[in-house]
Amino acid sequence: MKRMNLRRILVVGVWYWLPAIMWGAFIIFLATIPDLKSTLPTTLDLVLRKIGHMVVYFVMTLLLARIGLREVTERSVRLAA
């Protein structure tokens, strides 16, 4: 019984946490690129960068919210049982 429970915990942990960890690594990778510029005019480049920041961190927020919702659901199911 304990072995099955440990396996389930590992599978669920990887399924939910791995995308968030990989996305965070992607954000760090992009932050380390020194001259990540486009060929657009300066103002448009600035707007593009700001929109890019919002999109990247919005996706990270969704991935972390997915983990949080899973935790809340698991706890409510355990309490109901």
C-alpha positions as MATLAB code, in Angstrom:
seq = 'MKRMNLRRILVVGVWYWLPAIMWGAFIIFLATIPDLKSTLPTTLDLVLRKIGHMVVYFVMTLLLARIGLREVTERSVRLAA';
ca = [
       0.000    0.000    0.000;
       2.762    2.465    0.902;
       4.678    1.689   -2.292;
       1.633    2.481   -4.429;
       1.053    5.690   -2.505;
       4.688    6.761   -3.002;
       4.444    5.990   -6.723;
       1.255    8.056   -7.005;
       2.877   10.954   -5.178;
       5.874   10.859   -7.520;
       3.753   10.669  -10.666;
       1.449   13.473   -9.550;
       4.402   15.552   -8.386;
       6.149   15.231  -11.724;
       2.925   15.782  -13.676;
       2.129   19.030  -11.868;
       5.502   20.409  -10.780;
       7.685   19.605  -13.788;
       5.966   22.030  -16.216;
       6.285   24.885  -13.701;
       9.945   24.080  -13.028;
      10.722   23.840  -16.743;
       8.918   27.111  -17.471;
      10.862   28.804  -14.678;
      14.094   27.481  -16.198;
      13.003   28.882  -19.564;
      12.419   32.300  -17.979;
      15.879   32.206  -16.398;
      17.406   31.142  -19.728;
      15.791   34.093  -21.508;
      16.952   36.456  -18.756;
      20.578   35.401  -19.283;
      20.621   36.349  -22.971;
      22.419   39.724  -22.963;
      21.158   41.371  -26.157;
      17.751   39.939  -26.898;
      16.494   42.636  -29.248;
      14.288   42.725  -32.268;
      14.746   44.762  -35.430;
      11.644   46.816  -34.644;
      11.756   50.519  -33.812;
      12.625   51.329  -30.183;
       9.093   52.141  -29.018;
       7.589   49.065  -30.636;
      10.436   46.935  -29.269;
       9.694   48.217  -25.750;
       5.984   47.445  -26.110;
       6.821   43.982  -27.470;
       9.123   43.313  -24.505;
       6.502   44.395  -21.963;
       3.826   42.229  -23.578;
       6.315   39.360  -23.639;
       6.970   39.781  -19.913;
       3.255   39.752  -19.170;
       2.664   36.621  -21.248;
       5.627   34.704  -19.800;
       4.700   35.464  -16.194;
       0.991   34.880  -16.863;
       1.800   31.363  -18.064;
       3.914   30.840  -14.917;
       0.974   32.038  -12.817;
      -1.349   29.565  -14.539;
       1.065   26.696  -13.941;
       1.417   27.570  -10.259;
      -2.349   28.046   -9.893;
      -2.810   24.579  -11.388;
      -0.628   23.178   -8.597;
      -2.517   25.154   -5.960;
      -5.913   24.053   -7.235;
      -4.787   20.444   -7.169;
      -3.682   20.796   -3.552;
      -7.001   22.370   -2.537;
      -8.967   19.687   -4.372;
      -6.925   16.879   -2.788;
      -7.479   18.289    0.697;
     -11.225   18.768    0.227;
     -11.565   15.207   -1.089;
      -9.637   13.881    1.917;
     -11.805   15.889    4.312;
     -15.017   14.695    2.651;
     -13.986   11.046    2.878;
];
